[in-house]
Amino acid sequence: MFTNRRSITKATHGSNTFNHNMLGIGLHSSNTFGTIQTTNGYNDQFENIFSDLNARRQLLQDKVSQLPNGNTSLRNDGVGLGWRYEQAEIEMGGKGSTNWSDAQRQEILNNGKVRGAEGHHINSVKNHPDQQANPDNIEFAKDRNEHLQKHGGDFRNPTEGDLIDRNGRLEEVNRQRVIKNELTGIGLAAAIGLGVGFTIGFVTTLAQKGIAIDGVKAAMGVGLRAGLESSMLATINHVIVRGIGETITQSLSQFAIQQYGFTLTENLIKMCNMATIGIVGSIVFSTWLFVKLRWKGHSSRFAFASAVKSLGTSLAILFISIIAQGVWGGYAGLIVSLSIGLSMVIFQYVKHNLNHKLLDNITNYSIEKSRPILFIKEK
C-alpha cells in the first residue's frame, strides 16, 4: 500500500522534465534574431556595394568601347575603380588583394588609397586597350620601385598576366563573414543552453546531496548531463528559428500594417521574437521529453502527460516574460526569465534542505521512541 509514496530524500524526475532553456529565453531570442539581423546586414551591404561597383564597371566599359583605336585615356579610371574595389573588400572585412599592413588597410578605408602606392595594369594597356578600365586588370604596387619591378625594370616593357576576379573576391569575403556569424550564433546558443542547464542541475543536486566531496562530484555529473542536453536542444531550437523566425516576424509586420495601419515598434518586434523562439523551443523540448521517457520504458500515457505538463510550464514562463517585455521594454523579458530561474534554484535548495532537516527529526524521534524504558524497583 506504500509503493506509490514519494520519498522525501530521493530526487524526483521533475528537474529532468523542465525546459531549462526557457529561463534564458531572452538571451536565446537576442542571439538568434541578432544573428539573423547581422547576416541580413552583411548581405544588404554586399548587394549595395556589388550593384554600385558593377554599374560603374559597365559604364566604363561602354566608354572604352567607344574610344578610337590607340586611345588609352581611361586607364586611370580603371585604376580608380580598382581602388574602390579594394576599399570595398576591406570594408567588408577582407584583407585586400595586396599584402597590406593594418595601417595601410585603415588608410584605404579612410582615404580610398594608400599614399605612394600605384596601380599596375596586369595586361599592359598598349597591347590590351580593351582592358584599360577593367578593375580586374589592376593590381597594386606599394611604391614606385615595386611597380617598376613588375615591368622588369622598364615601364616600356609590356606585361601579361591573369586577371583578378574582384567580383568573386567580394562574394567570397561576404560568404566567409556570413558563415562566421552563423557559426557564432550556433555556438552562443549552445553555450547559453549549457550554462543554464548546468547551473540548474548542479545547484539542485548539490542542495540534495549536501556540500561535501561526494555531493559536489554528484552535482558536477548531473549538471554536466543537464547542460549537454540543454545545449543540444538550444542548438536545435536556434537552427529551426533561424530558418523560420524572420519569415514569421515579417508576416506579423505586414499584417499589422495592412490591418491596423501601423508599423511594429522595436519592443513589439522583441516580443514577437521571444514568442517565436519560446513556442518553438517549448515544442522541441516537449517532443524530446516524450521520446526520452518512452525510451526509458515509461508508458505513452505517462510520457505524454509529462510532455504536456512541461509544455504548459514553459509557455507560462514565456507568457510572463513577454508581458514583462511589453510593459517595461528594454531587457525586462530577459530579467524576468532569469529571475524565475533564480527563484526556482532557491526554491529547490530550500526545499531539499527542509526535507533533510525533516528526515533528521523523524530519525531522531524514531530512535528516542525505540529506546528501552528501565524501571527501578523501590526498596
C-alpha positions, 0 to 999 in steps of 0.5 A: 500500500506504500509503493506509490509514496514519494520519498522525501530524500530521493530526487524526483524526475521533475528537474529532468522534465523542465525546459531549462532553456526557457529561463534564458529565453531572452538571451536565446531570442537576442542571439538568434534574431541578432544573428539573423539581423547581422547576416541580413546586414552583411548581405544588404551591404554586399548587394549595395556595394556589388550593384554600385561597383558593377554599374560603374564597371559597365559604364566604363566599359561602354566608354572604352568601347567607344574610344578610337583605336590607340586611345588609352585615356581611361586607364586611370579610371580603371585604376580608380575603380580598382581602388574602390574595389579594394576599399570595398573588400576591406570594408567588408572585412577582407584583407585586400588583394595586396599584402597590406599592413593594418595601417595601410588597410585603415588608410584605404578605408579612410582615404580610398588609397594608400599614399605612394602606392600605384596601380599596375595594369596586369595586361599592359594597356598598349597591347590590351586597350580593351582592358584599360578600365577593367578593375580586374586588370589592376593590381597594386604596387606599394611604391614606385620601385615595386611597380617598376619591378613588375615591368622588369625594370622598364615601364616600356616593357609590356606585361601579361598576366591573369586577371583578378576576379574582384567580383568573386573576391567580394562574394567570397569575403561576404560568404566567409563573414556570413558563415562566421556569424552563423557559426557564432550564433550556433555556438552562443546558443549552445553555450547559453543552453549549457550554462543554464542547464548546468547551473540548474542541475548542479545547484539542485543536486548539490542542495540534495546531496549536501556540500561535501566531496561526494555531493559536489562530484554528484552535482558536477555529473548531473549538471554536466548531463543537464547542460549537454542536453540543454545545449543540444536542444538550444542548438536545435531550437536556434537552427529551426528559428533561424530558418523560420523566425524572420519569415514569421516576424515579417508576416506579423509586420505586414499584417499589422500594417495592412490591418491596423495601419501601423508599423511594429515598434522595436519592443513589439518586434522583441516580443514577437521574437521571444514568442517565436523562439519560446513556442518553438523551443517549448515544442522541441523540448516537449517532443524530446521529453516524450521520446526520452521517457518512452525510451526509458520504458515509461508508458505513452500515457505517462510520457505524454502527460509529462510532455504536456505538463512541461509544455504548459510550464514553459509557455507560462514562463514565456507568457510572463516574460513577454508581458514583462517585455511589453510593459517595461521594454528594454531587457525586462523579458530577459530579467524576468526569465532569469529571475524565475530561474533564480527563484526556482534554484532557491526554491529547490535548495530550500526545499531539499534542505527542509526535507533533510532537516525533516528526515533528521527529526523523524530519525531522531524521534524514531530512535528516542521512541525505540529506546528501552524504558528501565524501571527501578524497583523501590526498596 
